[in-house]
Amino acid sequence: VVPPNLIPADAAEIRPEMLTLVTLSQQEIDTIVAQVPGGAANVQDIYPLAPLQEGILFHHLMAQEGDPYLLPSLYSFASREAVERFVQTVQVVINRHDILRTAVLWEGLAQPVQVVLRQATLALEELHFDADAQADVATQLQAQLDPQQHRIALNRAPLLRLHLAHDKAHGRWLLHILAHHLVTDHTTTDLLIQEAELIEQGRQAELAAPMPFRNFVAQARLGTSAAQHEAFFREMLADVTEPTAPFGLLDVRGDTAELDEARLALSPAQARAVREQTRRLGIGAASLMHLAWGLVLARSTGRQDVVFGTLLLGRMQAGADADRVMGVFINTLPLRLQLAGLGVEQALRQTHQLLARLLAHEHAPLSLAQRCSGVEAPAPLFSALLNYRHSASAAVGMDTPVAPADADRIQQLSVHERTNYPFVLSVDDLGEGFMLTAQVQKTVGAERVCAFMHQAVQALLDGLAQAPQGLVSDLDVLPADEREQLLRQWNDTAYPYPATQGIAALFEAQAQAH
């Protein structure tokens, strides 16, 4: 049962007993209200951060410059009037949803909180660039607002920043949007675009009533207890004493500017085989992809016992209509795969069972899970991440119109997501096909990691079809070209020397020459 919000709409002041999801002193409340434009009358609610929000805030505070969870996107419009209509439409969406009017505060408080404002106005700032510069306007705009160097104030809602620039050379207006991951996830972005489309088409009456994000926070905080979470993760991780660090990558707070990105689609035949094999076994395709990623990590760490982070949707245990609530629901939690001695089919079923058990704890804080392992801080438990997500096929890796009705005047030019991890693979489930996207340290190479995962998936498919009882640890993740390089090119150590002379004579000649 979610306790009600007791802050009245006409509140002239906010007292501790009005807050039902967080305990704050009057002094802390006054500190919060002093930072809100309009004061207490503009404060709708105050409650704690959800588990993933806590982690995102931590990395925001740890970043020396820039912000790894500031998500940029770029849109093209045929006219400035079209931009302004679009911004007005987004403002209507902001007015509907609490999370889009939320600021995050922590200074002077015992714990960070999110503050929902009754009114939060979306600002549009116009920037001007040198039309004669070597780089075009779009490149200059993205460079100036690059999250590698740029940050936004988290205490000012909405956590969206809009910047406009006129690209005269191409006859268009460019809108750059910076959205902070503290208030958005993949599903939220989709919902925002869907609502904006309907409002733009004059169909706002068709929109369902907005669901408050506070319900999710309450479920996460008041549902499964910390003791239950701890018991589960101690069972899974207590005897893990070393980090899983593919290619020796241990820095999970490093410079994301050094990340390389690449994409690779599974062939239609492979995608069909994934569907057929997982359907035959009564499991989801996500389980096969998690096992394939575990194989990649096993080969790149030299271990058969690996731990990696997996992104959970966070909406399974979030209550009724959670699929319609905007906000950052996803959570990152560890998954441990022990591959030694398991058959291919057995390993796949075990992975499926582990994921099912993990879902019951999808709201657990990652910090709690890591403390349940034997890895001593500050070393991370893992540095690799898998993000399995269901995506519209048109939204992955291509330019697409924002709204069908406005295809002639609004076009999405780029969207970019990042994390603080140095070894990340996203698997986009497109309904029929699959797209692999790797973001890894440049020293490793994203194309190589996509190729590893591609080969691991194929190896699992071959194993399930031909030898389901064969050891999963015997499966190979090396693509043919890399195997050729590793075994033959790098081992081509032959060197010509006079066969008529013995080693002693060659040694004497070398000594005499020097």
Disulfide bonds with the S-S distance in Angstrom:
none
